[in-house]
């Protein structure tokens, strides 16, 4: 399992278009054959902060995601909307055990 939590800080004036763009990306991502889960979370206390929970079957599936049209479109569309660079952190799945 290849799991990444991506922390995103968006400029306040771009929260609404960012939200629409990430939801389009999410809809394409969950249709990918190697995707297990892709959640989009927004902070209740600071609506400019998002966490993307990306779970792929393996590293190859995660790498393939980075070449999909919906990801490339999203990446280019939101590049100037970031208040700071995105930060991705990898995690291991401990439980539930076999997925």
C-alpha positions as CSV (number, residue, x, y, z in Angstrom):
1,X,0.0,0.0,0.0
2,X,1.3,3.5,-0.9
3,X,-0.2,6.1,1.4
4,X,0.5,9.8,1.3
5,X,-1.1,12.7,3.3
6,X,-0.7,15.9,1.3
7,X,-0.9,19.1,3.3
8,X,-2.1,22.1,1.2
9,X,-2.3,25.7,2.3
10,X,-4.3,27.8,-0.2
11,X,-4.4,31.6,-0.5
12,X,-7.7,32.8,1.0
13,X,-9.0,34.3,-2.3
14,X,-8.6,30.9,-4.0
15,X,-10.3,28.6,-1.6
16,X,-13.5,28.3,-3.6
17,X,-11.9,27.6,-7.0
18,X,-9.3,25.3,-5.3
19,X,-12.1,23.3,-3.7
20,X,-13.8,22.9,-7.1
21,X,-10.6,21.9,-8.8
22,X,-9.5,19.3,-6.1
23,X,-13.0,17.7,-6.2
24,X,-12.7,17.3,-10.0
25,X,-9.2,15.7,-9.5
26,X,-10.6,13.5,-6.7
27,X,-13.4,12.3,-9.0
28,X,-10.9,11.2,-11.7
29,X,-8.5,9.7,-9.1
30,X,-11.0,7.3,-7.6
31,X,-11.7,5.9,-11.0
32,X,-8.0,4.9,-11.5
33,X,-7.5,1.1,-11.3
34,X,-4.7,1.4,-8.7
35,X,-6.5,3.9,-6.4
36,X,-7.8,2.5,-3.1
37,X,-8.9,5.8,-1.5
38,X,-8.6,9.6,-2.1
39,X,-10.2,11.8,0.6
40,X,-10.2,15.6,0.5
41,X,-10.3,17.2,4.0
42,X,-10.7,20.9,4.8
43,X,-9.8,22.3,8.2
44,X,-12.8,23.5,10.3
45,X,-10.7,26.1,12.0
46,X,-8.8,27.4,8.9
47,X,-10.6,26.9,5.6
48,X,-7.4,27.7,3.7
49,X,-5.9,24.4,4.9
50,X,-6.6,21.0,3.3
51,X,-5.3,17.5,3.7
52,X,-5.5,15.0,0.8
53,X,-5.5,11.3,1.9
54,X,-4.1,9.4,-1.1
55,X,-4.0,5.6,-0.9
56,X,-2.8,3.6,-3.9
57,X,-2.3,-0.2,-4.3
58,X,1.4,0.3,-4.7
59,X,4.1,2.8,-5.8
60,X,3.5,2.1,-9.4
61,X,-0.1,3.0,-9.1
62,X,0.8,6.2,-7.3
63,X,3.4,7.1,-10.0
64,X,0.8,6.4,-12.7
65,X,-1.6,8.9,-11.0
66,X,1.0,11.7,-11.5
67,X,0.7,11.2,-15.3
68,X,-3.1,11.2,-15.6
69,X,-4.8,14.1,-17.4
70,X,-7.0,15.0,-14.4
71,X,-3.9,15.2,-12.1
72,X,-1.8,17.3,-14.6
73,X,-4.7,19.6,-15.2
74,X,-5.3,20.1,-11.4
75,X,-1.5,20.6,-10.7
76,X,-1.2,23.3,-13.3
77,X,-4.5,25.0,-12.5
78,X,-3.8,25.4,-8.7
79,X,-0.1,26.1,-8.8
80,X,-0.4,29.9,-8.3
81,X,-3.2,29.4,-5.6
82,X,-0.8,28.0,-3.0
83,X,0.1,30.1,0.0
84,X,3.1,27.7,0.5
85,X,4.3,24.6,-1.3
86,X,2.3,21.4,-0.9
87,X,3.9,18.9,1.6
88,X,3.5,15.2,1.1
89,X,4.2,12.8,3.9
90,X,4.3,9.0,3.4
91,X,2.7,6.6,5.9
92,X,2.4,2.8,6.5
93,X,-0.9,1.1,7.0
94,X,-0.9,-0.7,10.4
95,X,-4.6,-1.4,10.8
96,X,-6.8,-2.7,9.3
97,X,-4.2,-5.3,8.5
98,X,-4.9,-6.7,5.0
99,X,-6.3,-4.4,2.5
